[in-house]
Amino acid sequence: MELRSPAIRKFAHARPVIDCAQCGEKIFAPDWSEYLDDRKVRHLWACEACGYQFETIARFPEPVAG
Ligand SMILES: [Zn+2]
């Protein structure tokens, strides 16, 4: 597997990745995402390995005002 491209690594790093709370398998993209407000997103995750579903809430930091 070729993983030397910095662009690809940066892209992968920017995406939400989470370990399945049930079996530990990596889930690379949420099944569903919805914005709760300007700085909160709810992700719904579904594990392909075991079928477990759960949700997380991502909070973005306040933008730094100049
Ligand atoms: Zn799982």
N, CA, C, O and the ligand as a Tripos MOL2 file, in Angstrom:
@<TRIPOS>MOLECULE
protein
  265   263    67     0     0
PROTEIN
NO_CHARGES

@<TRIPOS>ATOM
      1 N           0.8430   -1.2020    0.0000 N.3       1 MET1
      2 CA          0.0000    0.0000    0.0000 C.3       1 MET1
      3 C           0.8760    1.2480    0.0000 C.2       1 MET1
      4 O           1.8650    1.3410    0.7270 O.2       1 MET1
      5 N           0.4850    2.1950   -0.8300 N.am      2 GLU2
      6 CA          1.2650    3.4200   -0.9800 C.3       2 GLU2
      7 C           0.6600    4.5400   -0.1400 C.2       2 GLU2
      8 O          -0.4350    5.0240   -0.4270 O.2       2 GLU2
      9 N           1.3760    4.9410    0.8880 N.am      3 LEU3
     10 CA          0.8200    5.9730    1.7720 C.3       3 LEU3
     11 C           1.8060    7.1290    1.9520 C.2       3 LEU3
     12 O           1.8610    7.7600    3.0080 O.2       3 LEU3
     13 N           2.5850    7.3920    0.8950 N.am      4 ARG4
     14 CA          3.6240    8.4060    1.0620 C.3       4 ARG4
     15 C           3.1690    9.8080    0.6840 C.2       4 ARG4
     16 O           3.8650   10.7820    0.9730 O.2       4 ARG4
     17 N           2.0290    9.9210    0.0510 N.am      5 SER5
     18 CA          1.5890   11.2420   -0.3780 C.3       5 SER5
     19 C           1.1500   12.0870    0.8100 C.2       5 SER5
     20 O           0.2240   11.7100    1.5270 O.2       5 SER5
     21 N           1.7900   13.2050    1.0230 N.am      6 PRO6
     22 CA          1.3890   14.0830    2.1350 C.3       6 PRO6
     23 C          -0.0450   14.5790    1.9590 C.2       6 PRO6
     24 O          -0.7560   14.7790    2.9440 O.2       6 PRO6
     25 N          -0.4670   14.7770    0.7250 N.am      7 ALA7
     26 CA         -1.8210   15.2750    0.4780 C.3       7 ALA7
     27 C          -2.8460   14.2700    0.9700 C.2       7 ALA7
     28 O          -3.8350   14.6360    1.6050 O.2       7 ALA7
     29 N          -2.6050   13.0170    0.6780 N.am      8 ILE8
     30 CA         -3.5390   11.9770    1.1060 C.3       8 ILE8
     31 C          -3.5470   11.8790    2.6290 C.2       8 ILE8
     32 O          -4.6020   11.7420    3.2480 O.2       8 ILE8
     33 N          -2.3610   11.9520    3.2200 N.am      9 ARG9
     34 CA         -2.2920   11.8390    4.6680 C.3       9 ARG9
     35 C          -3.0430   12.9980    5.3290 C.2       9 ARG9
     36 O          -3.7470   12.8140    6.3210 O.2       9 ARG9
     37 N          -2.8770   14.1900    4.7590 N.am     10 LYS10
     38 CA         -3.5410   15.3480    5.3220 C.3      10 LYS10
     39 C          -5.0610   15.1970    5.1870 C.2      10 LYS10
     40 O          -5.8120   15.5130    6.1090 O.2      10 LYS10
     41 N          -5.4820   14.7240    4.0600 N.am     11 PHE11
     42 CA         -6.9050   14.5240    3.8270 C.3      11 PHE11
     43 C          -7.4740   13.5130    4.8150 C.2      11 PHE11
     44 O          -8.5370   13.7260    5.3970 O.2      11 PHE11
     45 N          -6.7610   12.4270    4.9930 N.am     12 ALA12
     46 CA         -7.2340   11.3900    5.9020 C.3      12 ALA12
     47 C          -7.2970   11.9290    7.3260 C.2      12 ALA12
     48 O          -8.2120   11.6020    8.0810 O.2      12 ALA12
     49 N          -6.3240   12.7530    7.6870 N.am     13 HIS13
     50 CA         -6.2770   13.2720    9.0390 C.3      13 HIS13
     51 C          -7.4380   14.2160    9.3130 C.2      13 HIS13
     52 O          -7.9060   14.3230   10.4470 O.2      13 HIS13
     53 N          -7.9010   14.8980    8.2740 N.am     14 ALA14
     54 CA         -8.9520   15.8890    8.4650 C.3      14 ALA14
     55 C         -10.3190   15.2400    8.6110 C.2      14 ALA14
     56 O         -11.2490   15.8600    9.1280 O.2      14 ALA14
     57 N         -10.4490   14.0040    8.1630 N.am     15 ARG15
     58 CA        -11.7470   13.3470    8.2300 C.3      15 ARG15
     59 C         -11.9880   12.7670    9.6190 C.2      15 ARG15
     60 O         -11.0470   12.3560   10.2980 O.2      15 ARG15
     61 N         -13.2180   12.7360   10.0290 N.am     16 PRO16
     62 CA        -13.5060   12.0950   11.3040 C.3      16 PRO16
     63 C         -13.3350   10.5870   11.1930 C.2      16 PRO16
     64 O         -13.8960    9.9470   10.3040 O.2      16 PRO16
     65 N         -12.5480   10.0310   12.1120 N.am     17 VAL17
     66 CA        -12.3720    8.5790   12.1770 C.3      17 VAL17
     67 C         -12.5720    8.1940   13.6270 C.2      17 VAL17
     68 O         -12.1320    8.9010   14.5330 O.2      17 VAL17
     69 N         -13.2280    7.0860   13.8420 N.am     18 ILE18
     70 CA        -13.5330    6.7030   15.2140 C.3      18 ILE18
     71 C         -13.4420    5.1850   15.3200 C.2      18 ILE18
     72 O         -13.6640    4.4660   14.3450 O.2      18 ILE18
     73 N         -13.1150    4.7130   16.5090 N.am     19 ASP19
     74 CA        -13.1140    3.2650   16.7420 C.3      19 ASP19
     75 C         -14.5000    2.8380   17.2040 C.2      19 ASP19
     76 O         -15.1230    3.5160   18.0210 O.2      19 ASP19
     77 N         -14.9700    1.7420   16.6960 N.am     20 CYS20
     78 CA        -16.2480    1.1940   17.1230 C.3      20 CYS20
     79 C         -16.1960    0.9310   18.6260 C.2      20 CYS20
     80 O         -15.2620    0.3030   19.1260 O.2      20 CYS20
     81 N         -17.2010    1.4150   19.3320 N.am     21 ALA21
     82 CA        -17.2280    1.2540   20.7860 C.3      21 ALA21
     83 C         -17.4510   -0.2070   21.1760 C.2      21 ALA21
     84 O         -17.1950   -0.5920   22.3170 O.2      21 ALA21
     85 N         -17.9170   -1.0020   20.2540 N.am     22 GLN22
     86 CA        -18.2470   -2.3890   20.5420 C.3      22 GLN22
     87 C         -17.0910   -3.3270   20.2000 C.2      22 GLN22
     88 O         -16.6840   -4.1310   21.0380 O.2      22 GLN22
     89 N         -16.5540   -3.2350   18.9700 N.am     23 CYS23
     90 CA        -15.5580   -4.2140   18.5360 C.3      23 CYS23
     91 C         -14.2030   -3.5740   18.2250 C.2      23 CYS23
     92 O         -13.2310   -4.2910   17.9850 O.2      23 CYS23
     93 N         -14.1200   -2.2360   18.2230 N.am     24 GLY24
     94 CA        -12.8400   -1.5750   18.0190 C.3      24 GLY24
     95 C         -12.4570   -1.3810   16.5660 C.2      24 GLY24
     96 O         -11.3960   -0.8280   16.2780 O.2      24 GLY24
     97 N         -13.2880   -1.8190   15.6570 N.am     25 GLU25
     98 CA        -13.0160   -1.6300   14.2440 C.3      25 GLU25
     99 C         -13.0640   -0.1390   13.9180 C.2      25 GLU25
    100 O         -13.8730    0.6080   14.4690 O.2      25 GLU25
    101 N         -12.1650    0.2840   12.9950 N.am     26 LYS26
    102 CA        -12.1690    1.7000   12.6220 C.3      26 LYS26
    103 C         -13.3440    2.0080   11.6940 C.2      26 LYS26
    104 O         -13.6170    1.2750   10.7430 O.2      26 LYS26
    105 N         -14.0240    3.0980   11.9940 N.am     27 ILE27
    106 CA        -15.0930    3.5700   11.1220 C.3      27 ILE27
    107 C         -14.6220    4.8940   10.5260 C.2      27 ILE27
    108 O         -14.3180    5.8470   11.2440 O.2      27 ILE27
    109 N         -14.5700    4.9260    9.2060 N.am     28 PHE28
    110 CA        -13.8960    6.0500    8.5460 C.3      28 PHE28
    111 C         -14.8170    7.1940    8.1730 C.2      28 PHE28
    112 O         -14.3440    8.2850    7.8540 O.2      28 PHE28
    113 N         -16.0890    6.9750    8.2050 N.am     29 ALA29
    114 CA        -17.0010    8.0700    7.8800 C.3      29 ALA29
    115 C         -18.3300    7.8280    8.5730 C.2      29 ALA29
    116 O         -18.8230    6.7010    8.6200 O.2      29 ALA29
    117 N         -18.8930    8.8740    9.1000 N.am     30 PRO30
    118 CA        -20.1860    8.7130    9.7550 C.3      30 PRO30
    119 C         -21.2780    8.3850    8.7450 C.2      30 PRO30
    120 O         -21.2310    8.8230    7.5960 O.2      30 PRO30
    121 N         -22.2490    7.6170    9.1860 N.am     31 ASP31
    122 CA        -23.3950    7.2710    8.3640 C.3      31 ASP31
    123 C         -24.2240    8.5040    8.0670 C.2      31 ASP31
    124 O         -24.8140    8.6500    6.9960 O.2      31 ASP31
    125 N         -24.2470    9.3830    9.0510 N.am     32 TRP32
    126 CA        -25.1290   10.5410    8.9750 C.3      32 TRP32
    127 C         -24.5260   11.6420    9.8300 C.2      32 TRP32
    128 O         -24.0000   11.3650   10.9080 O.2      32 TRP32
    129 N         -24.5910   12.8720    9.3770 N.am     33 SER33
    130 CA        -24.1190   14.0100   10.1630 C.3      33 SER33
    131 C         -25.1570   15.1160   10.0840 C.2      33 SER33
    132 O         -25.7270   15.3780    9.0240 O.2      33 SER33
    133 N         -25.3910   15.7540   11.2080 N.am     34 GLU34
    134 CA        -26.2920   16.9020   11.1420 C.3      34 GLU34
    135 C         -25.7820   18.0050   12.0530 C.2      34 GLU34
    136 O         -25.2550   17.7530   13.1370 O.2      34 GLU34
    137 N         -25.9490   19.2230   11.5890 N.am     35 TYR35
    138 CA        -25.5300   20.3750   12.3640 C.3      35 TYR35
    139 C         -26.5820   20.7030   13.4200 C.2      35 TYR35
    140 O         -27.7540   20.9020   13.1000 O.2      35 TYR35
    141 N         -26.1540   20.7580   14.6750 N.am     36 LEU36
    142 CA        -27.0600   21.1460   15.7440 C.3      36 LEU36
    143 C         -27.0930   22.6600   15.8770 C.2      36 LEU36
    144 O         -28.1450   23.2560   16.1100 O.2      36 LEU36
    145 N         -25.9440   23.2610   15.7270 N.am     37 ASP37
    146 CA        -25.8670   24.7180   15.6030 C.3      37 ASP37
    147 C         -24.5530   25.0440   14.9120 C.2      37 ASP37
    148 O         -23.9360   24.1640   14.3110 O.2      37 ASP37
    149 N         -24.1140   26.3020   14.9890 N.am     38 ASP38
    150 CA        -22.9410   26.7280   14.2290 C.3      38 ASP38
    151 C         -21.6860   25.9330   14.5460 C.2      38 ASP38
    152 O         -20.8280   25.7480   13.6830 O.2      38 ASP38
    153 N         -21.5780   25.4600   15.7880 N.am     39 ARG39
    154 CA        -20.3260   24.8260   16.1900 C.3      39 ARG39
    155 C         -20.4990   23.4280   16.7430 C.2      39 ARG39
    156 O         -19.5950   22.8990   17.3890 O.2      39 ARG39
    157 N         -21.6350   22.8300   16.5000 N.am     40 LYS40
    158 CA        -21.8650   21.4650   16.9680 C.3      40 LYS40
    159 C         -22.4180   20.6060   15.8480 C.2      40 LYS40
    160 O         -23.3760   20.9810   15.1720 O.2      40 LYS40
    161 N         -21.8050   19.4550   15.6600 N.am     41 VAL41
    162 CA        -22.2780   18.5140   14.6510 C.3      41 VAL41
    163 C         -22.5000   17.1680   15.3200 C.2      41 VAL41
    164 O         -21.6590   16.7020   16.0880 O.2      41 VAL41
    165 N         -23.6200   16.5560   15.0300 N.am     42 ARG42
    166 CA        -23.8640   15.2150   15.5370 C.3      42 ARG42
    167 C         -23.5750   14.2050   14.4290 C.2      42 ARG42
    168 O         -24.1140   14.2990   13.3260 O.2      42 ARG42
    169 N         -22.7100   13.2360   14.7450 N.am     43 HIS43
    170 CA        -22.3860   12.1730   13.7920 C.3      43 HIS43
    171 C         -23.0570   10.8870   14.2490 C.2      43 HIS43
    172 O         -23.0130   10.5230   15.4240 O.2      43 HIS43
    173 N         -23.6750   10.2140   13.2980 N.am     44 LEU44
    174 CA        -24.2160    8.8890   13.5750 C.3      44 LEU44
    175 C         -23.3070    7.8740   12.8950 C.2      44 LEU44
    176 O         -23.0720    7.9350   11.6880 O.2      44 LEU44
    177 N         -22.8030    6.9380   13.6950 N.am     45 TRP45
    178 CA        -21.8350    5.9560   13.1980 C.3      45 TRP45
    179 C         -22.4700    4.5770   13.1570 C.2      45 TRP45
    180 O         -23.2280    4.2010   14.0510 O.2      45 TRP45
    181 N         -22.1540    3.8380   12.1190 N.am     46 ALA46
    182 CA        -22.6220    2.4570   12.0160 C.3      46 ALA46
    183 C         -21.4280    1.5900   11.6440 C.2      46 ALA46
    184 O         -20.7870    1.7910   10.6120 O.2      46 ALA46
    185 N         -21.1440    0.6210   12.5100 N.am     47 CYS47
    186 CA        -19.9920   -0.2480   12.2710 C.3      47 CYS47
    187 C         -20.3590   -1.3440   11.2740 C.2      47 CYS47
    188 O         -21.3430   -2.0610   11.4530 O.2      47 CYS47
    189 N         -19.5530   -1.4600   10.2250 N.am     48 GLU48
    190 CA        -19.8300   -2.4830    9.2250 C.3      48 GLU48
    191 C         -19.4440   -3.8660    9.7310 C.2      48 GLU48
    192 O         -19.9730   -4.8760    9.2670 O.2      48 GLU48
    193 N         -18.5190   -3.9040   10.6840 N.am     49 ALA49
    194 CA        -18.0320   -5.1930   11.1580 C.3      49 ALA49
    195 C         -19.0410   -5.8790   12.0640 C.2      49 ALA49
    196 O         -19.2650   -7.0840   11.9420 O.2      49 ALA49
    197 N         -19.6580   -5.1180   12.9810 N.am     50 CYS50
    198 CA        -20.5350   -5.7610   13.9590 C.3      50 CYS50
    199 C         -21.9450   -5.1910   13.9560 C.2      50 CYS50
    200 O         -22.8270   -5.7210   14.6320 O.2      50 CYS50
    201 N         -22.1690   -4.1150   13.2020 N.am     51 GLY51
    202 CA        -23.5120   -3.5740   13.0990 C.3      51 GLY51
    203 C         -23.8980   -2.6180   14.2120 C.2      51 GLY51
    204 O         -25.0270   -2.1300   14.2590 O.2      51 GLY51
    205 N         -22.9520   -2.3500   15.1110 N.am     52 TYR52
    206 CA        -23.2330   -1.4590   16.2350 C.3      52 TYR52
    207 C         -23.4220   -0.0240   15.7460 C.2      52 TYR52
    208 O         -22.7000    0.4360   14.8620 O.2      52 TYR52
    209 N         -24.3890    0.6740   16.3230 N.am     53 GLN53
    210 CA        -24.6350    2.0580   15.9480 C.3      53 GLN53
    211 C         -24.5570    2.9420   17.1830 C.2      53 GLN53
    212 O         -25.0410    2.5860   18.2580 O.2      53 GLN53
    213 N         -23.9440    4.0860   17.0060 N.am     54 PHE54
    214 CA        -23.8660    5.0350   18.1130 C.3      54 PHE54
    215 C         -23.6610    6.4210   17.5420 C.2      54 PHE54
    216 O         -23.3790    6.5750   16.3530 O.2      54 PHE54
    217 N         -23.8020    7.4320   18.3870 N.am     55 GLU55
    218 CA        -23.6190    8.7880   17.8870 C.3      55 GLU55
    219 C         -22.6580    9.5630   18.7630 C.2      55 GLU55
    220 O         -22.5170    9.2980   19.9570 O.2      55 GLU55
    221 N         -22.0060   10.5200   18.1470 N.am     56 THR56
    222 CA        -21.1000   11.4000   18.8680 C.3      56 THR56
    223 C         -21.4600   12.8340   18.5010 C.2      56 THR56
    224 O         -22.0680   13.0980   17.4630 O.2      56 THR56
    225 N         -21.0760   13.7380   19.3670 N.am     57 ILE57
    226 CA        -21.2810   15.1500   19.0630 C.3      57 ILE57
    227 C         -19.9170   15.8190   19.0170 C.2      57 ILE57
    228 O         -19.1560   15.7860   19.9840 O.2      57 ILE57
    229 N         -19.6250   16.4260   17.8730 N.am     58 ALA58
    230 CA        -18.3580   17.1230   17.7030 C.3      58 ALA58
    231 C         -18.5780   18.6080   17.9340 C.2      58 ALA58
    232 O         -19.4930   19.2150   17.3780 O.2      58 ALA58
    233 N         -17.7220   19.1760   18.7610 N.am     59 ARG59
    234 CA        -17.8140   20.6160   19.0130 C.3      59 ARG59
    235 C         -16.6040   21.3030   18.4100 C.2      59 ARG59
    236 O         -15.4630   20.9030   18.6370 O.2      59 ARG59
    237 N         -16.8680   22.3190   17.6580 N.am     60 PHE60
    238 CA        -15.7760   23.0970   17.0790 C.3      60 PHE60
    239 C         -15.4240   24.2200   18.0340 C.2      60 PHE60
    240 O         -16.3070   24.7840   18.6810 O.2      60 PHE60
    241 N         -14.1400   24.5550   18.1310 N.am     61 PRO61
    242 CA        -13.7380   25.6610   18.9990 C.3      61 PRO61
    243 C         -14.2860   26.9960   18.4840 C.2      61 PRO61
    244 O         -14.5570   27.1630   17.2950 O.2      61 PRO61
    245 N         -14.4330   27.9080   19.3910 N.am     62 GLU62
    246 CA        -14.8810   29.2470   18.9960 C.3      62 GLU62
    247 C         -13.8730   29.8390   18.0370 C.2      62 GLU62
    248 O         -12.6680   29.6970   18.2450 O.2      62 GLU62
    249 N         -14.3390   30.4980   16.9960 N.am     63 PRO63
    250 CA        -13.3950   31.1560   16.0990 C.3      63 PRO63
    251 C         -12.6680   32.2680   16.8570 C.2      63 PRO63
    252 O         -13.2510   33.0000   17.6560 O.2      63 PRO63
    253 N         -11.3820   32.3570   16.5700 N.am     64 VAL64
    254 CA        -10.5830   33.3700   17.2460 C.3      64 VAL64
    255 C         -10.8530   34.7240   16.6060 C.2      64 VAL64
    256 O         -10.5730   34.9400   15.4270 O.2      64 VAL64
    257 N         -11.3950   35.6190   17.3970 N.am     65 ALA65
    258 CA        -11.6970   36.9420   16.8760 C.3      65 ALA65
    259 C         -10.4250   37.7910   16.9020 C.2      65 ALA65
    260 O          -9.7080   37.8480   17.9010 O.2      65 ALA65
    261 N         -10.1740   38.4410   15.7770 N.am     66 GLY66
    262 CA         -8.9600   39.2390   15.6610 C.3      66 GLY66
    263 C          -9.0580   40.4670   16.4480 C.2      66 GLY66
    264 O          -8.1200   41.2640   16.4670 O.2      66 GLY66
    265 ZN        -18.0480   -2.8290   15.5770 Zn       67 ZN67
@<TRIPOS>BOND
     1     1     2 1
     2     2     3 1
     3     3     4 2
     4     3     5 am
     5     5     6 1
     6     6     7 1
     7     7     8 2
     8     7     9 am
     9     9    10 1
    10    10    11 1
    11    11    12 2
    12    11    13 am
    13    13    14 1
    14    14    15 1
    15    15    16 2
    16    15    17 am
    17    17    18 1
    18    18    19 1
    19    19    20 2
    20    19    21 am
    21    21    22 1
    22    22    23 1
    23    23    24 2
    24    23    25 am
    25    25    26 1
    26    26    27 1
    27    27    28 2
    28    27    29 am
    29    29    30 1
    30    30    31 1
    31    31    32 2
    32    31    33 am
    33    33    34 1
    34    34    35 1
    35    35    36 2
    36    35    37 am
    37    37    38 1
    38    38    39 1
    39    39    40 2
    40    39    41 am
    41    41    42 1
    42    42    43 1
    43    43    44 2
    44    43    45 am
    45    45    46 1
    46    46    47 1
    47    47    48 2
    48    47    49 am
    49    49    50 1
    50    50    51 1
    51    51    52 2
    52    51    53 am
    53    53    54 1
    54    54    55 1
    55    55    56 2
    56    55    57 am
    57    57    58 1
    58    58    59 1
    59    59    60 2
    60    59    61 am
    61    61    62 1
    62    62    63 1
    63    63    64 2
    64    63    65 am
    65    65    66 1
    66    66    67 1
    67    67    68 2
    68    67    69 am
    69    69    70 1
    70    70    71 1
    71    71    72 2
    72    71    73 am
    73    73    74 1
    74    74    75 1
    75    75    76 2
    76    75    77 am
    77    77    78 1
    78    78    79 1
    79    79    80 2
    80    79    81 am
    81    81    82 1
    82    82    83 1
    83    83    84 2
    84    83    85 am
    85    85    86 1
    86    86    87 1
    87    87    88 2
    88    87    89 am
    89    89    90 1
    90    90    91 1
    91    91    92 2
    92    91    93 am
    93    93    94 1
    94    94    95 1
    95    95    96 2
    96    95    97 am
    97    97    98 1
    98    98    99 1
    99    99   100 2
   100    99   101 am
   101   101   102 1
   102   102   103 1
   103   103   104 2
   104   103   105 am
   105   105   106 1
   106   106   107 1
   107   107   108 2
   108   107   109 am
   109   109   110 1
   110   110   111 1
   111   111   112 2
   112   111   113 am
   113   113   114 1
   114   114   115 1
   115   115   116 2
   116   115   117 am
   117   117   118 1
   118   118   119 1
   119   119   120 2
   120   119   121 am
   121   121   122 1
   122   122   123 1
   123   123   124 2
   124   123   125 am
   125   125   126 1
   126   126   127 1
   127   127   128 2
   128   127   129 am
   129   129   130 1
   130   130   131 1
   131   131   132 2
   132   131   133 am
   133   133   134 1
   134   134   135 1
   135   135   136 2
   136   135   137 am
   137   137   138 1
   138   138   139 1
   139   139   140 2
   140   139   141 am
   141   141   142 1
   142   142   143 1
   143   143   144 2
   144   143   145 am
   145   145   146 1
   146   146   147 1
   147   147   148 2
   148   147   149 am
   149   149   150 1
   150   150   151 1
   151   151   152 2
   152   151   153 am
   153   153   154 1
   154   154   155 1
   155   155   156 2
   156   155   157 am
   157   157   158 1
   158   158   159 1
   159   159   160 2
   160   159   161 am
   161   161   162 1
   162   162   163 1
   163   163   164 2
   164   163   165 am
   165   165   166 1
   166   166   167 1
   167   167   168 2
   168   167   169 am
   169   169   170 1
   170   170   171 1
   171   171   172 2
   172   171   173 am
   173   173   174 1
   174   174   175 1
   175   175   176 2
   176   175   177 am
   177   177   178 1
   178   178   179 1
   179   179   180 2
   180   179   181 am
   181   181   182 1
   182   182   183 1
   183   183   184 2
   184   183   185 am
   185   185   186 1
   186   186   187 1
   187   187   188 2
   188   187   189 am
   189   189   190 1
   190   190   191 1
   191   191   192 2
   192   191   193 am
   193   193   194 1
   194   194   195 1
   195   195   196 2
   196   195   197 am
   197   197   198 1
   198   198   199 1
   199   199   200 2
   200   199   201 am
   201   201   202 1
   202   202   203 1
   203   203   204 2
   204   203   205 am
   205   205   206 1
   206   206   207 1
   207   207   208 2
   208   207   209 am
   209   209   210 1
   210   210   211 1
   211   211   212 2
   212   211   213 am
   213   213   214 1
   214   214   215 1
   215   215   216 2
   216   215   217 am
   217   217   218 1
   218   218   219 1
   219   219   220 2
   220   219   221 am
   221   221   222 1
   222   222   223 1
   223   223   224 2
   224   223   225 am
   225   225   226 1
   226   226   227 1
   227   227   228 2
   228   227   229 am
   229   229   230 1
   230   230   231 1
   231   231   232 2
   232   231   233 am
   233   233   234 1
   234   234   235 1
   235   235   236 2
   236   235   237 am
   237   237   238 1
   238   238   239 1
   239   239   240 2
   240   239   241 am
   241   241   242 1
   242   242   243 1
   243   243   244 2
   244   243   245 am
   245   245   246 1
   246   246   247 1
   247   247   248 2
   248   247   249 am
   249   249   250 1
   250   250   251 1
   251   251   252 2
   252   251   253 am
   253   253   254 1
   254   254   255 1
   255   255   256 2
   256   255   257 am
   257   257   258 1
   258   258   259 1
   259   259   260 2
   260   259   261 am
   261   261   262 1
   262   262   263 1
   263   263   264 2
@<TRIPOS>SUBSTRUCTURE
     1 MET1         2 RESIDUE 1 A MET
     2 GLU2         6 RESIDUE 1 A GLU
     3 LEU3        10 RESIDUE 1 A LEU
     4 ARG4        14 RESIDUE 1 A ARG
     5 SER5        18 RESIDUE 1 A SER
     6 PRO6        22 RESIDUE 1 A PRO
     7 ALA7        26 RESIDUE 1 A ALA
     8 ILE8        30 RESIDUE 1 A ILE
     9 ARG9        34 RESIDUE 1 A ARG
    10 LYS10       38 RESIDUE 1 A LYS
    11 PHE11       42 RESIDUE 1 A PHE
    12 ALA12       46 RESIDUE 1 A ALA
    13 HIS13       50 RESIDUE 1 A HIS
    14 ALA14       54 RESIDUE 1 A ALA
    15 ARG15       58 RESIDUE 1 A ARG
    16 PRO16       62 RESIDUE 1 A PRO
    17 VAL17       66 RESIDUE 1 A VAL
    18 ILE18       70 RESIDUE 1 A ILE
    19 ASP19       74 RESIDUE 1 A ASP
    20 CYS20       78 RESIDUE 1 A CYS
    21 ALA21       82 RESIDUE 1 A ALA
    22 GLN22       86 RESIDUE 1 A GLN
    23 CYS23       90 RESIDUE 1 A CYS
    24 GLY24       94 RESIDUE 1 A GLY
    25 GLU25       98 RESIDUE 1 A GLU
    26 LYS26      102 RESIDUE 1 A LYS
    27 ILE27      106 RESIDUE 1 A ILE
    28 PHE28      110 RESIDUE 1 A PHE
    29 ALA29      114 RESIDUE 1 A ALA
    30 PRO30      118 RESIDUE 1 A PRO
    31 ASP31      122 RESIDUE 1 A ASP
    32 TRP32      126 RESIDUE 1 A TRP
    33 SER33      130 RESIDUE 1 A SER
    34 GLU34      134 RESIDUE 1 A GLU
    35 TYR35      138 RESIDUE 1 A TYR
    36 LEU36      142 RESIDUE 1 A LEU
    37 ASP37      146 RESIDUE 1 A ASP
    38 ASP38      150 RESIDUE 1 A ASP
    39 ARG39      154 RESIDUE 1 A ARG
    40 LYS40      158 RESIDUE 1 A LYS
    41 VAL41      162 RESIDUE 1 A VAL
    42 ARG42      166 RESIDUE 1 A ARG
    43 HIS43      170 RESIDUE 1 A HIS
    44 LEU44      174 RESIDUE 1 A LEU
    45 TRP45      178 RESIDUE 1 A TRP
    46 ALA46      182 RESIDUE 1 A ALA
    47 CYS47      186 RESIDUE 1 A CYS
    48 GLU48      190 RESIDUE 1 A GLU
    49 ALA49      194 RESIDUE 1 A ALA
    50 CYS50      198 RESIDUE 1 A CYS
    51 GLY51      202 RESIDUE 1 A GLY
    52 TYR52      206 RESIDUE 1 A TYR
    53 GLN53      210 RESIDUE 1 A GLN
    54 PHE54      214 RESIDUE 1 A PHE
    55 GLU55      218 RESIDUE 1 A GLU
    56 THR56      222 RESIDUE 1 A THR
    57 ILE57      226 RESIDUE 1 A ILE
    58 ALA58      230 RESIDUE 1 A ALA
    59 ARG59      234 RESIDUE 1 A ARG
    60 PHE60      238 RESIDUE 1 A PHE
    61 PRO61      242 RESIDUE 1 A PRO
    62 GLU62      246 RESIDUE 1 A GLU
    63 PRO63      250 RESIDUE 1 A PRO
    64 VAL64      254 RESIDUE 1 A VAL
    65 ALA65      258 RESIDUE 1 A ALA
    66 GLY66      262 RESIDUE 1 A GLY
    67 ZN67       265 GROUP 0 **** ****
